[in-house]
Amino acid sequence: MATITDEKNISVLHQENAAETHVVGHAVNQEEHDLTKRQAFMQNKKTMAWCFWVIWVLILASFDNAAGSSILGIPQFRKDFGSAFEGNYVLPAKWQSAYSGAPAAFSVIYSLGAGWFADRIGRRYTLLSGFLLSFIGITLEVIATTNDLFFAGKSINGLAIGVLISVGMTYVGEIVPTALRGPATSACALAFSFGPFVVSLLVYGTGTWSNRWAYRASFVSQYGFNVTGLMFLPFMPESPWYLLMKGKDTAALNSLGRLGMSSEQAQKKLANIRLTLEEMKKETEGASYLESAPLTIQVQSGVIFLSTYFFYTLQLAGISAGQSFAINIGTQILSMAGNVFPWYLINKVGRQWLMISSLISIIILDSLFSGLITMKTTDAALRAGIAFGSIYVFCYNASIGGAAYTILTETATPRLRVKTIAIGLAFQNVWSTLWLFVLPYIFNPDQANLGPKTGFIFAGLAVLCLVFVWFYQPETRGRTYEEIDELFVKKVPAREFEGFVTEAETRGQVAKQVLDGKKAAMKH
């Protein structure tokens, strides 16, 4: 029978172990600061391999979005699903709105649902539901011969897109080390350019055909991305953050091992995750979802207009369908090239300044593109307008296109990360849905007929976004999750984030000195 003294000794032992765990957790915070990007990559090769897999999964989501947008520029699709208008074929505005807006609307629904499911059944099984929905949606798109059936396929694929993006981005943010978090999350944006690039190649080759395969070819190609992504899903290590939140310490330790960490590294990382989660228990009740704003800014900057109506704008300006498809390929190459820049710039100049510079560029380019295409008084003005539209795509992806995902992933509190990212995507898709339903009535020649002048609306909205970023967007460059959450708990003003010295930094430095001292003493 245990005595009171024994119970006291056990209690003291538990307190000492907890204190040791906290020291290790704080020390890891400092060690992550000390790692260079190269060192972090070399120590986490398996982790980065799974990040690349997530990028492949995100390509599937972006591919369907791009395929859905490109159909408006394919003459055969407008003929099969539209009606004659002034010697050409036009898809009715209500179906343009439905095809574009419904996937975004359904993406809102499952983005929010995915956050709930991912916190209950895990990231892996939630992703599986996204793959299965995608298979169903693709099949309906391929076999559709009526607007109603095609609408059903697009809507189901919208559900799949919501879960693949929200859970995929969450997973990357949870497994990647601090030194690589900015480049890795901004690299995910490459998927949103690569998918449209593949679609532009397919449309260039098939878009002028005079049968249903002019547009079906793009939809069938989605099976390739889906199958190859699904093949690796059974081997995906579950998020250690999710497992630890569920009290599955051993499983979390095994997951860190499968991500390439040694037994010692896994134990230390586990201590750091546990410490961060403990610190954040007191923040969750007062948590805000204002962190989701960057994705909304993406929409209001005008990318929703150019990505959906670039083909059509060129054709209305007098460019042939074949020429517009060729121009779009060049634009998508610029888009992918732009996506590479944030990998370096995100840590070099910081998140906030990258957003500010991008919005200034976007305001100017939106205005130039719309003004010159509208004028089209000479071939030179038309070519200049096309050039500025292409430069817009490059500048957008070189900055806000990648930085927004990094900011969203970093500023979401650990316990609410998947929900915050899901809500961020939901807000983005709510605005996308609104614009995609409204744009046909603003843009179409048989409606308000604003055409390329629509870009001026987004230039004005980008000015408002610039003001918001200047005053309210915090700089999180080089911060660990523990430090970022402390800054939010203390309600540090956004413009003071970068220079503020956190308690987590101080404790980390002290803890690392303590552990280094113990190691030195053991050697002697």
C-alpha positions as CSV (number, residue, x, y, z in Angstrom):
1,M,0.0,0.0,0.0
2,A,1.5,3.4,-1.1
3,T,2.3,5.8,1.7
4,I,1.7,9.6,1.7
5,T,5.5,10.0,1.2
6,D,5.4,7.7,-1.8
7,E,2.6,9.7,-3.4
8,K,4.5,12.9,-2.7
9,N,7.6,11.4,-4.4
10,I,5.6,10.4,-7.4
11,S,4.0,13.8,-7.6
12,V,7.4,15.5,-7.4
13,L,8.7,13.1,-10.1
14,H,5.8,13.9,-12.4
15,Q,6.4,17.7,-11.9
16,E,10.1,17.2,-12.7
17,N,9.3,15.3,-15.9
18,A,6.8,17.9,-16.9
19,A,9.3,20.7,-16.2
20,E,12.0,18.7,-18.3
21,T,9.5,18.4,-21.1
22,H,8.8,22.1,-21.1
23,V,12.5,22.9,-21.2
24,V,12.9,20.5,-24.2
25,G,9.9,22.1,-25.9
26,H,11.2,25.6,-25.4
27,A,14.7,24.6,-26.6
28,V,13.2,23.2,-29.8
29,N,11.7,26.7,-30.4
30,Q,15.2,28.2,-30.4
31,E,16.7,25.3,-32.5
32,E,14.2,26.0,-35.2
33,H,15.4,29.6,-35.3
34,D,19.0,28.4,-35.7
35,L,18.3,26.2,-38.7
36,T,19.0,27.5,-42.2
37,K,16.6,26.5,-45.1
38,R,19.3,24.1,-46.4
39,Q,19.8,22.5,-43.0
40,A,16.0,22.2,-42.5
41,F,15.6,20.6,-45.9
42,M,18.4,18.1,-45.4
43,Q,17.0,17.1,-42.0
44,N,13.4,16.8,-43.2
45,K,13.6,15.2,-46.7
46,K,10.7,12.8,-46.1
47,T,8.6,15.7,-44.8
48,M,9.3,17.7,-47.9
49,A,8.5,14.7,-50.1
50,W,5.0,14.7,-48.5
51,C,4.7,18.4,-49.1
52,F,5.4,17.8,-52.8
53,W,2.6,15.1,-52.7
54,V,0.2,17.7,-51.3
55,I,1.1,20.0,-54.1
56,W,0.2,17.3,-56.6
57,V,-3.1,16.9,-54.9
58,L,-3.7,20.6,-55.1
59,I,-3.0,20.4,-58.9
60,L,-6.1,18.2,-59.1
61,A,-8.2,21.0,-57.4
62,S,-6.8,23.7,-59.6
63,F,-7.1,21.6,-62.8
64,D,-10.9,21.3,-62.3
65,N,-11.2,25.0,-61.7
66,A,-9.3,25.9,-64.8
67,A,-11.1,23.3,-66.9
68,G,-14.4,24.8,-65.8
69,S,-13.3,28.3,-66.6
70,S,-11.8,27.5,-70.0
71,I,-15.0,26.0,-71.4
72,L,-16.4,29.5,-71.9
73,G,-13.7,30.1,-74.5
74,I,-14.3,26.9,-76.5
75,P,-16.6,27.5,-79.4
76,Q,-17.9,23.9,-79.5
77,F,-19.0,24.0,-75.9
78,R,-20.9,27.2,-76.4
79,K,-22.6,25.6,-79.4
80,D,-23.5,22.3,-77.6
81,F,-24.7,24.0,-74.4
82,G,-25.6,27.5,-75.6
83,S,-27.7,29.2,-78.2
84,A,-27.2,31.4,-81.3
85,F,-26.7,35.1,-80.9
86,E,-25.7,37.5,-83.7
87,G,-24.0,34.9,-85.8
88,N,-22.2,33.2,-83.0
89,Y,-23.1,30.9,-80.0
90,V,-23.4,32.3,-76.5
91,L,-23.9,30.4,-73.3
92,P,-26.8,32.0,-71.4
93,A,-25.7,34.2,-68.5
94,K,-27.6,32.1,-66.0
95,W,-25.6,29.0,-66.9
96,Q,-22.3,30.9,-67.0
97,S,-23.1,32.0,-63.5
98,A,-24.1,28.5,-62.4
99,Y,-21.1,26.7,-63.9
100,S,-18.7,29.2,-62.4
101,G,-20.5,30.1,-59.1
102,A,-21.9,26.7,-58.1
103,P,-18.5,24.9,-57.6
104,A,-17.3,27.8,-55.5
105,A,-20.6,27.8,-53.5
106,F,-20.3,24.0,-52.9
107,S,-16.7,24.4,-52.0
108,V,-17.8,26.7,-49.2
109,I,-20.0,24.0,-47.8
110,Y,-17.4,21.3,-47.8
111,S,-14.5,23.6,-46.8
112,L,-16.4,24.2,-43.5
113,G,-17.4,20.5,-43.2
114,A,-13.9,19.4,-43.9
115,G,-12.6,21.4,-41.0
116,W,-15.0,19.6,-38.7
117,F,-14.3,16.2,-40.1
118,A,-10.5,16.6,-40.2
119,D,-10.5,17.4,-36.4
120,R,-12.6,14.2,-35.8
121,I,-11.5,11.5,-38.2
122,G,-8.1,12.9,-39.2
123,R,-6.5,14.6,-42.2
124,R,-6.0,11.3,-44.2
125,Y,-9.6,10.1,-44.1
126,T,-11.0,13.5,-44.9
127,L,-8.7,13.8,-47.9
128,L,-10.0,10.3,-49.0
129,S,-13.6,11.7,-49.1
130,G,-12.3,14.5,-51.4
131,F,-10.8,12.0,-53.8
132,L,-14.0,10.0,-54.0
133,L,-16.1,13.0,-54.6
134,S,-13.7,14.2,-57.3
135,F,-14.1,10.8,-59.1
136,I,-17.9,11.2,-59.1
137,G,-17.8,14.8,-60.3
138,I,-15.3,14.2,-63.1
139,T,-17.4,11.3,-64.4
140,L,-20.6,13.5,-64.5
141,E,-18.7,16.2,-66.4
142,V,-17.4,13.8,-69.0
143,I,-20.8,12.1,-69.8
144,A,-22.9,15.3,-69.6
145,T,-24.8,16.4,-72.7
146,T,-27.2,18.8,-70.9
147,N,-26.6,21.9,-68.8
148,D,-28.3,20.2,-65.8
149,L,-26.0,17.2,-65.7
150,F,-22.9,19.2,-66.3
151,F,-24.0,21.5,-63.5
152,A,-24.3,18.5,-61.1
153,G,-20.8,17.4,-62.0
154,K,-19.3,20.8,-61.4
155,S,-21.1,21.1,-58.1
156,I,-19.8,17.8,-56.8
157,N,-16.3,18.7,-57.9
158,G,-16.7,21.9,-55.9
159,L,-17.2,19.8,-52.8
160,A,-14.0,17.9,-53.6
161,I,-12.0,21.1,-54.2
162,G,-13.1,22.5,-50.8
163,V,-11.7,19.5,-48.9
164,L,-8.5,19.0,-50.9
165,I,-7.4,22.6,-50.6
166,S,-8.3,23.2,-46.9
167,V,-7.0,19.9,-45.5
168,G,-4.0,19.9,-47.9
169,M,-2.8,23.3,-46.9
170,T,-3.4,22.5,-43.2
171,Y,-1.3,19.4,-43.5
172,V,1.7,21.2,-45.0
173,G,1.5,23.9,-42.3
174,E,1.6,21.3,-39.6
175,I,4.5,19.1,-40.8
176,V,7.0,21.6,-42.3
177,P,9.8,23.1,-40.2
178,T,9.7,26.9,-39.5
179,A,12.6,27.7,-41.8
180,L,10.8,26.2,-44.8
181,R,7.2,27.1,-43.8
182,G,7.2,30.2,-46.0
183,P,8.7,28.7,-49.1
184,A,6.7,25.4,-48.7
185,T,3.3,27.0,-48.3
186,S,3.9,29.5,-51.0
187,A,5.1,26.7,-53.3
188,C,1.6,25.1,-52.9
189,A,0.4,28.1,-54.9
190,L,2.4,26.6,-57.8
191,A,-0.3,23.9,-58.0
192,F,-2.8,26.6,-58.8
193,S,-0.8,27.7,-61.8
194,F,0.4,24.3,-63.0
195,G,-3.2,22.9,-63.3
196,P,-4.3,25.8,-65.5
197,F,-1.1,25.5,-67.6
198,V,-1.9,21.8,-68.4
199,V,-5.5,22.8,-69.2
200,S,-4.2,25.6,-71.5
201,L,-2.1,23.0,-73.4
202,L,-5.0,20.7,-73.7
203,V,-7.4,23.4,-74.9
204,Y,-4.8,24.7,-77.4
205,G,-4.7,21.2,-78.9
206,T,-8.4,20.3,-78.7
207,G,-10.3,23.6,-78.2
208,T,-10.9,24.2,-81.9
209,W,-12.2,20.7,-82.6
210,S,-15.8,20.5,-83.9
211,N,-17.0,17.7,-81.6
212,R,-17.6,17.1,-77.9
213,W,-14.0,16.1,-77.2
214,A,-13.0,19.7,-77.8
215,Y,-13.8,20.2,-74.1
216,R,-14.2,16.6,-72.8
217,A,-10.5,15.9,-73.2
218,S,-9.7,18.3,-70.4
219,F,-12.2,16.6,-68.0
220,V,-10.9,13.1,-68.8
221,S,-7.4,14.2,-68.0
222,Q,-8.4,14.9,-64.4
223,Y,-8.5,11.1,-63.8
224,G,-4.7,11.0,-64.1
225,F,-4.1,13.5,-61.3
226,N,-6.8,11.8,-59.2
227,V,-5.5,8.3,-59.5
228,T,-1.8,9.1,-59.0
229,G,-2.7,11.2,-55.9
230,L,-4.9,8.5,-54.4
231,M,-2.2,5.8,-54.9
232,F,0.0,7.4,-52.2
233,L,-2.8,8.3,-49.7
234,P,-2.7,5.0,-47.7
235,F,1.0,5.7,-46.9
236,M,0.5,9.3,-45.8
237,P,1.6,9.8,-42.1
238,E,-1.2,11.3,-40.1
239,S,-0.7,14.8,-38.8
240,P,1.2,14.6,-35.4
241,W,-0.7,17.8,-34.3
242,Y,-4.0,16.0,-34.8
243,L,-2.9,12.9,-33.1
244,L,-1.6,14.8,-30.1
245,M,-4.8,16.8,-29.8
246,K,-6.6,13.4,-29.6
247,G,-4.3,12.2,-26.9
248,K,-2.6,9.6,-29.1
249,D,1.0,10.3,-28.0
250,T,2.5,7.0,-29.3
251,A,0.8,7.4,-32.7
252,A,2.0,11.0,-32.9
253,L,5.6,9.8,-32.1
254,N,5.3,7.1,-34.8
255,S,4.0,9.6,-37.3
256,L,7.0,11.9,-36.7
257,G,9.2,8.9,-37.3
258,R,7.5,8.2,-40.6
259,L,8.1,11.8,-41.5
260,G,11.9,11.1,-41.3
261,M,12.8,12.1,-37.7
262,S,15.1,10.1,-35.5
263,S,13.8,8.9,-32.2
264,E,15.4,11.8,-30.3
265,Q,14.2,14.4,-32.8
266,A,10.7,13.0,-32.7
267,Q,10.6,13.1,-28.8
268,K,11.8,16.8,-28.9
269,K,9.3,17.8,-31.6
270,L,6.5,16.1,-29.7
271,A,7.5,18.1,-26.6
272,N,7.4,21.3,-28.6
273,I,4.0,20.5,-30.1
274,R,2.5,19.6,-26.7
275,L,3.9,22.8,-25.2
276,T,2.4,24.9,-28.0
277,L,-1.0,23.2,-27.7
278,E,-1.0,23.8,-23.9
279,E,-0.1,27.4,-24.3
280,M,-2.9,27.8,-26.8
281,K,-5.7,26.3,-24.7
282,K,-6.2,29.8,-23.1
283,E,-6.3,31.5,-26.5
284,T,-9.0,29.4,-28.3
285,E,-11.9,31.0,-26.5
286,G,-11.1,34.5,-27.7
287,A,-9.8,33.4,-31.1
288,S,-10.6,35.5,-34.2
289,Y,-10.9,34.4,-37.8
290,L,-9.7,37.7,-39.2
291,E,-6.6,35.7,-40.2
292,S,-8.6,34.4,-43.2
293,A,-8.6,37.9,-44.9
294,P,-5.6,37.2,-47.3
295,L,-7.6,34.8,-49.4
296,T,-10.5,37.2,-49.7
297,I,-7.9,39.8,-50.8
298,Q,-6.9,37.5,-53.6
299,V,-10.4,37.5,-55.0
300,Q,-10.9,41.3,-54.7
301,S,-7.6,41.9,-56.5
302,G,-9.2,40.9,-59.8
303,V,-7.7,37.4,-60.4
304,I,-11.2,36.0,-60.5
305,F,-12.0,38.2,-63.5
306,L,-8.8,37.5,-65.5
307,S,-8.7,33.8,-64.8
308,T,-12.3,33.3,-65.9
309,Y,-12.6,35.8,-68.7
310,F,-9.1,36.2,-70.3
311,F,-10.0,33.9,-73.2
312,Y,-13.3,35.5,-73.8
313,T,-12.0,39.1,-73.4
314,L,-9.4,38.5,-76.1
315,Q,-12.0,36.9,-78.5
316,L,-14.4,39.9,-78.0
317,A,-11.5,42.2,-78.8
318,G,-11.1,40.5,-82.2
319,I,-8.5,37.8,-81.4
320,S,-9.4,34.4,-82.9
321,A,-10.1,31.4,-80.7
322,G,-6.9,29.7,-81.7
323,Q,-4.8,32.8,-81.1
324,S,-6.4,33.3,-77.7
325,F,-5.6,29.7,-76.7
326,A,-1.9,30.2,-77.7
327,I,-1.7,33.5,-75.8
328,N,-3.1,31.8,-72.7
329,I,-0.3,29.2,-72.8
330,G,2.2,32.0,-72.6
331,T,0.3,33.6,-69.8
332,Q,0.2,30.3,-67.8
333,I,4.0,29.9,-68.3
334,L,4.4,33.4,-66.8
335,S,2.1,32.4,-64.0
336,M,4.2,29.4,-63.1
337,A,7.4,31.5,-63.3
338,G,5.9,34.0,-61.0
339,N,5.0,31.3,-58.5
340,V,8.7,30.5,-58.0
341,F,9.6,34.0,-56.7
342,P,7.8,33.8,-53.4
343,W,9.9,30.8,-52.4
344,Y,12.7,33.3,-52.0
345,L,10.9,36.6,-51.4
346,I,8.6,35.4,-48.7
347,N,11.5,35.2,-46.2
348,K,13.6,37.9,-47.8
349,V,11.2,40.8,-47.8
350,G,8.5,39.5,-45.5
351,R,4.9,38.7,-45.9
352,Q,3.4,42.2,-45.4
353,W,5.7,44.0,-47.8
354,L,5.2,41.3,-50.4
355,M,1.4,41.9,-50.1
356,I,1.8,45.7,-50.2
357,S,4.0,45.7,-53.3
358,S,1.8,43.2,-55.1
359,L,-1.4,45.2,-54.5
360,I,0.3,48.4,-55.8
361,S,1.4,46.6,-59.0
362,I,-2.1,45.0,-59.4
363,I,-3.9,48.3,-59.2
364,I,-1.7,49.7,-62.0
365,L,-1.9,46.6,-64.2
366,D,-5.7,46.1,-63.7
367,S,-6.2,49.7,-64.9
368,L,-3.7,49.4,-67.9
369,F,-5.2,46.1,-69.1
370,S,-8.8,47.3,-69.0
371,G,-8.0,50.7,-70.5
372,L,-6.0,49.4,-73.4
373,I,-8.2,46.5,-74.3
374,T,-11.2,48.8,-74.1
375,M,-9.6,51.4,-76.4
376,K,-8.3,48.8,-78.9
377,T,-7.9,51.8,-81.3
378,T,-4.7,50.2,-82.8
379,D,-3.1,46.8,-82.9
380,A,-0.3,48.2,-80.7
381,A,-2.8,49.2,-78.0
382,L,-4.4,45.8,-78.1
383,R,-1.0,44.0,-77.9
384,A,0.0,46.3,-75.0
385,G,-3.2,45.4,-73.2
386,I,-2.6,41.7,-73.7
387,A,1.0,42.2,-72.4
388,F,-0.2,44.0,-69.3
389,G,-2.8,41.3,-68.6
390,S,0.0,38.7,-68.8
391,I,2.3,40.7,-66.6
392,Y,-0.6,41.0,-64.1
393,V,-0.7,37.2,-63.8
394,F,3.1,37.1,-63.2
395,C,3.0,39.8,-60.5
396,Y,0.0,38.3,-58.8
397,N,1.6,34.9,-58.5
398,A,5.0,36.3,-57.6
399,S,3.5,37.9,-54.5
400,I,-0.1,37.7,-53.2
401,G,-0.8,34.4,-55.0
402,G,1.7,32.6,-52.8
403,A,2.0,34.8,-49.8
404,A,-1.7,34.6,-48.9
405,Y,-1.5,30.9,-48.3
406,T,1.6,31.3,-46.1
407,I,-0.1,34.0,-44.0
408,L,-3.3,32.0,-43.6
409,T,-1.4,28.9,-42.5
410,E,0.9,30.8,-40.1
411,T,-1.6,33.0,-38.3
412,A,-4.2,30.3,-37.6
413,T,-4.0,29.1,-34.0
414,P,-2.9,25.4,-33.8
415,R,-6.1,24.1,-32.2
416,L,-8.2,25.9,-34.8
417,R,-5.8,25.7,-37.8
418,V,-7.8,23.4,-40.0
419,K,-11.1,25.3,-39.2
420,T,-9.4,28.7,-39.8
421,I,-8.0,27.6,-43.1
422,A,-11.4,26.1,-44.0
423,I,-13.2,29.4,-43.0
424,G,-10.6,31.3,-45.0
425,L,-11.3,29.2,-48.1
426,A,-15.0,29.5,-47.4
427,F,-14.8,33.3,-47.3
428,Q,-12.8,33.2,-50.5
429,N,-15.3,31.0,-52.2
430,V,-18.3,33.1,-50.9
431,W,-16.8,36.1,-52.7
432,S,-15.8,34.0,-55.7
433,T,-19.4,32.7,-55.9
434,L,-20.8,36.2,-55.7
435,W,-18.5,37.5,-58.4
436,L,-18.9,34.5,-60.7
437,F,-22.7,34.8,-60.5
438,V,-22.5,38.6,-61.1
439,L,-19.7,38.8,-63.7
440,P,-21.6,37.4,-66.7
441,Y,-24.3,40.0,-66.2
442,I,-21.6,42.8,-66.0
443,F,-19.4,41.5,-68.7
444,N,-21.5,39.7,-71.4
445,P,-22.3,41.5,-74.7
446,D,-26.0,40.5,-74.4
447,Q,-26.1,42.0,-70.8
448,A,-24.5,45.1,-69.3
449,N,-21.6,44.7,-71.9
450,L,-18.9,46.3,-69.7
451,G,-16.5,43.8,-71.2
452,P,-12.8,44.5,-70.3
453,K,-13.9,47.7,-68.4
454,T,-14.9,45.3,-65.6
455,G,-11.2,45.4,-64.6
456,F,-11.6,48.9,-63.3
457,I,-14.0,47.7,-60.6
458,F,-11.3,45.4,-59.3
459,A,-8.6,48.1,-59.4
460,G,-10.8,50.1,-57.0
461,L,-11.3,47.1,-54.7
462,A,-7.5,46.5,-54.7
463,V,-7.0,50.0,-53.3
464,L,-9.2,49.1,-50.3
465,C,-7.3,45.9,-49.8
466,L,-4.0,47.8,-49.8
467,V,-5.3,50.0,-46.9
468,F,-6.3,46.9,-44.9
469,V,-2.9,45.2,-45.4
470,W,-1.0,48.4,-44.4
471,F,-2.8,48.7,-41.1
472,Y,-3.9,45.2,-40.1
473,Q,-1.6,42.6,-41.7
474,P,1.0,41.4,-39.2
475,E,4.5,40.3,-40.2
476,T,5.2,36.7,-39.2
477,R,8.5,36.1,-41.0
478,G,10.8,33.8,-39.0
479,R,8.3,33.3,-36.2
480,T,7.5,29.8,-34.7
481,Y,3.8,29.0,-34.1
482,E,4.4,29.4,-30.3
483,E,5.6,33.0,-30.9
484,I,2.9,33.9,-33.3
485,D,0.2,32.7,-31.0
486,E,1.8,34.6,-28.1
487,L,1.7,37.8,-30.1
488,F,-2.0,37.4,-30.8
489,V,-2.7,36.5,-27.2
490,K,-1.0,39.7,-26.0
491,K,-2.9,41.7,-28.7
492,V,0.3,43.2,-30.1
493,P,-0.6,45.7,-32.9
494,A,0.0,44.3,-36.4
495,R,2.7,46.8,-37.3
496,E,4.7,45.9,-34.1
497,F,4.8,42.2,-34.7
498,E,8.2,42.1,-36.4
499,G,10.3,43.9,-33.7
500,F,8.5,42.5,-30.7
501,V,10.6,40.2,-28.5
502,T,8.3,37.4,-27.2
503,E,8.6,35.4,-24.0
504,A,8.7,32.2,-26.1
505,E,12.0,33.5,-27.7
506,T,13.5,34.3,-24.3
507,R,12.5,31.0,-22.8
508,G,13.8,29.2,-25.8
509,Q,17.2,30.8,-25.6
510,V,17.4,30.0,-21.9
511,A,16.2,26.4,-22.3
512,K,18.7,25.8,-25.1
513,Q,21.5,27.1,-22.8
514,V,20.3,24.8,-20.0
515,L,20.3,21.7,-22.2
516,D,23.7,22.6,-23.8
517,G,25.1,23.0,-20.2
518,K,23.7,19.6,-19.2
519,K,25.2,17.9,-22.3
520,A,28.6,19.5,-21.6
521,A,28.5,18.3,-18.0
522,M,27.6,14.8,-19.0
523,K,30.7,14.7,-21.3
524,H,32.9,15.6,-18.4
